[in-house]
Amino acid sequence: MPFEITENVTLAPFTTYKIGGPARYFCRVHSYDELKEALIWSHKNEIPFVVIGGGSNLLVHDEGFDGLVIKMEDRGISIKGTLIEAGAGAVLATVAYTASEAGLSGLEWAFGVPGTIGGAVRGNAGAFGSDMSEIVVDVEVIDTEKGTVFHLSPQEIGYGYRTSRFKKEPTWLITRALFQMNPDDSAYCMERVEEFLEKKNTSQPTGKQCAGSVFQNPPISDLSRISEVPVEFLSRERIPVGWLLEQCNLKGHVIGQACISTKHANFFVNLGGATYEDMAGLIRFAKDRVASKFGILLKEEIQYIGNPNTVPLNH
Ligand SMILES: Cc1cc2nc3c(=O)[nH]c(=O)nc-3n(C[C@H](O)[C@H](O)[C@H](O)COP(=O)(O)OP(=O)(O)OC[C@H]3O[C@@H](n4cnc5c(N)ncnc54)[C@H](O)[C@@H]3O)c2cc1C
């Protein structure tokens, strides 16, 4: 599809929650040049912008976003020896599958994680004890404020649990990334892909309208009422938030058309027709319950778009 900026585009279909009102302006960018064109247009017209990838970690306001939504769709993937380079809009699962099929290990866990390379590199997506920080060697970035392009090493990205420096620098856009993989037998890699997928399907509500984990697992040090936690959690750095939510009897709790999954309490599901307020209300309710039972203030892993109270600066 050629590059064009369209008006009044409903965002719900571009998110896995299927929630969210219209973007005043919307475009898909398939290359660096198209991204540049979109950014220049937004700058010239003084229209705020936000980028999205697969929309699999987003809760978009029912009133939508009064600006330009740029959907990253530069999906190029290339293999050079044991290195894989991918555009920010490349689908993470496709990169994981391409790598595993080529006998390059390191992303087998990611096959069941929706979204794009840009979203995964920014949020340090991970599963089953692995995450993106283990394979990232170089990330190409545009500083949309200064109009500069530069490269960052993993040390400069400052990776942590589901976080990176990108979360503190909302004017930085990821355009591509380079990953160091480990050579392995492709059949073994594909076996691991299947195993991880199986584990994910049995423990999480896959195939539902959700956005993965709503909250980050809080550090064990945040817990004031330590006596209430099973001993096996005490040796871990973080408490599984699913367990905290379960202890508050929240599995299956419904507000409007938003429901806390009965399969995994940290997955909130749109039963069909949930509004932003249904989902945001359910999130607030769960936070309050965990705060009063355990004295912990949960932090969202999902990102908000269009809510003036929670949206980062460039959004
Ligand atoms: C069923 C299901 C299972 C999931 N399982 C997991 C899991 O196991 N582990 C896990 O970590 N996550 C999981 N998630 C959450 C989600 O898949 C990840 O967070 C994913 O990395 C988000 O990528 P995305 O492209 O969809 O980002 P989006 O949701 O589109 O955006 C997320 C944020 O990244 C920003 N962003 C996107 N692209 C760029 C870019 N190029 N440059 C700068 N910023 C950008 C956006 O502005 C936004 O703030 C799951 C989600 C679902 C629906």
The ligand as an SDF file (V2000), in Angstrom:
LIG
                    3D

 53 58  0  0  0  0  0  0  0  0999 V2000
   -1.7190  -12.7290   23.6120 C   0  0  0  0  0  0  0  0  0  0  0  0
   -0.5640  -11.8440   24.0020 C   0  0  0  0  0  0  0  0  0  0  0  0
    0.5440  -12.4000   24.6050 C   0  0  0  0  0  0  0  0  0  0  0  0
    1.6240  -11.5970   24.9950 C   0  0  0  0  0  0  0  0  0  0  0  0
    2.7010  -12.1850   25.5790 N   0  0  0  0  0  0  0  0  0  0  0  0
    3.7680  -11.4320   25.9070 C   0  0  0  0  0  0  0  0  0  0  0  0
    4.9310  -12.0420   26.4700 C   0  0  0  0  0  0  0  0  0  0  0  0
    5.0010  -13.2500   26.6610 O   0  0  0  0  0  0  0  0  0  0  0  0
    5.9680  -11.2260   26.7800 N   0  0  0  0  0  0  0  0  0  0  0  0
    5.9370   -9.8730   26.5710 C   0  0  0  0  0  0  0  0  0  0  0  0
    6.9350   -9.1970   26.8560 O   0  0  0  0  0  0  0  0  0  0  0  0
    4.8600   -9.2810   26.0370 N   0  0  0  0  0  0  0  0  0  0  0  0
    3.7670  -10.0160   25.6950 C   0  0  0  0  0  0  0  0  0  0  0  0
    2.6690   -9.4200   25.1600 N   0  0  0  0  0  0  0  0  0  0  0  0
    2.6330   -7.9630   25.0030 C   0  0  0  0  0  0  0  0  0  0  0  0
    3.1220   -7.4620   23.6190 C   0  0  0  0  0  0  0  0  0  0  0  0
    3.0610   -8.5010   22.6810 O   0  0  0  0  0  0  0  0  0  0  0  0
    4.5530   -6.9280   23.7040 C   0  0  0  0  0  0  0  0  0  0  0  0
    4.6290   -5.8880   24.6300 O   0  0  0  0  0  0  0  0  0  0  0  0
    5.0360   -6.4190   22.3340 C   0  0  0  0  0  0  0  0  0  0  0  0
    6.4300   -6.3090   22.3670 O   0  0  0  0  0  0  0  0  0  0  0  0
    4.4410   -5.0720   21.9070 C   0  0  0  0  0  0  0  0  0  0  0  0
    4.8500   -4.8070   20.5750 O   0  0  0  0  0  0  0  0  0  0  0  0
    3.9330   -3.9810   19.5750 P   0  0  0  0  0  0  0  0  0  0  0  0
    4.6270   -3.8460   18.2900 O   0  0  0  0  0  0  0  0  0  0  0  0
    2.5750   -4.5800   19.5100 O   0  0  0  0  0  0  0  0  0  0  0  0
    3.8830   -2.5720   20.3120 O   0  0  0  0  0  0  0  0  0  0  0  0
    2.6110   -1.5960   20.4180 P   0  0  0  0  0  0  0  0  0  0  0  0
    1.6170   -2.2100   21.3230 O   0  0  0  0  0  0  0  0  0  0  0  0
    2.1520   -1.1810   19.0700 O   0  0  0  0  0  0  0  0  0  0  0  0
    3.2930   -0.3600   21.1590 O   0  0  0  0  0  0  0  0  0  0  0  0
    3.7910   -0.5080   22.4770 C   0  0  0  0  0  0  0  0  0  0  0  0
    4.6320    0.7300   22.8150 C   0  0  0  0  0  0  0  0  0  0  0  0
    5.8070    0.7060   22.0080 O   0  0  0  0  0  0  0  0  0  0  0  0
    5.9340    1.9400   21.2870 C   0  0  0  0  0  0  0  0  0  0  0  0
    6.5500    1.6030   19.9910 N   0  0  0  0  0  0  0  0  0  0  0  0
    6.1160    0.7220   19.0630 C   0  0  0  0  0  0  0  0  0  0  0  0
    6.9770    0.6910   18.0130 N   0  0  0  0  0  0  0  0  0  0  0  0
    7.9630    1.5790   18.2970 C   0  0  0  0  0  0  0  0  0  0  0  0
    9.1340    2.0150   17.6250 C   0  0  0  0  0  0  0  0  0  0  0  0
    9.4660    1.5310   16.4100 N   0  0  0  0  0  0  0  0  0  0  0  0
    9.9210    2.9540   18.2060 N   0  0  0  0  0  0  0  0  0  0  0  0
    9.6100    3.4550   19.4280 C   0  0  0  0  0  0  0  0  0  0  0  0
    8.4980    3.0890   20.1180 N   0  0  0  0  0  0  0  0  0  0  0  0
    7.6900    2.1660   19.5580 C   0  0  0  0  0  0  0  0  0  0  0  0
    4.4950    2.4770   21.1660 C   0  0  0  0  0  0  0  0  0  0  0  0
    4.4680    3.8890   20.9930 O   0  0  0  0  0  0  0  0  0  0  0  0
    3.9220    2.0560   22.5180 C   0  0  0  0  0  0  0  0  0  0  0  0
    4.2810    2.9770   23.5270 O   0  0  0  0  0  0  0  0  0  0  0  0
    1.5840  -10.2030   24.7610 C   0  0  0  0  0  0  0  0  0  0  0  0
    0.4600   -9.6380   24.1210 C   0  0  0  0  0  0  0  0  0  0  0  0
   -0.6050  -10.4440   23.7470 C   0  0  0  0  0  0  0  0  0  0  0  0
   -1.7760   -9.8210   23.0510 C   0  0  0  0  0  0  0  0  0  0  0  0
  1  2  1  0
  2  3  1  0
  2 52  2  0
  3  4  2  0
  4  5  1  0
  4 50  1  0
  5  6  2  0
  6  7  1  0
  6 13  1  0
  7  8  2  0
  7  9  1  0
  9 10  1  0
 10 11  2  0
 10 12  1  0
 12 13  2  0
 13 14  1  0
 14 15  1  0
 14 50  1  0
 15 16  1  0
 16 17  1  0
 16 18  1  0
 18 19  1  0
 18 20  1  0
 20 21  1  0
 20 22  1  0
 22 23  1  0
 23 24  1  0
 24 25  2  0
 24 26  1  0
 24 27  1  0
 27 28  1  0
 28 29  2  0
 28 30  1  0
 28 31  1  0
 31 32  1  0
 32 33  1  0
 33 34  1  0
 33 48  1  0
 34 35  1  0
 35 36  1  0
 35 46  1  0
 36 37  1  0
 36 45  1  0
 37 38  2  0
 38 39  1  0
 39 40  1  0
 39 45  2  0
 40 41  1  0
 40 42  2  0
 42 43  1  0
 43 44  2  0
 44 45  1  0
 46 47  1  0
 46 48  1  0
 48 49  1  0
 50 51  2  0
 51 52  1  0
 52 53  1  0
M  END
$$$$
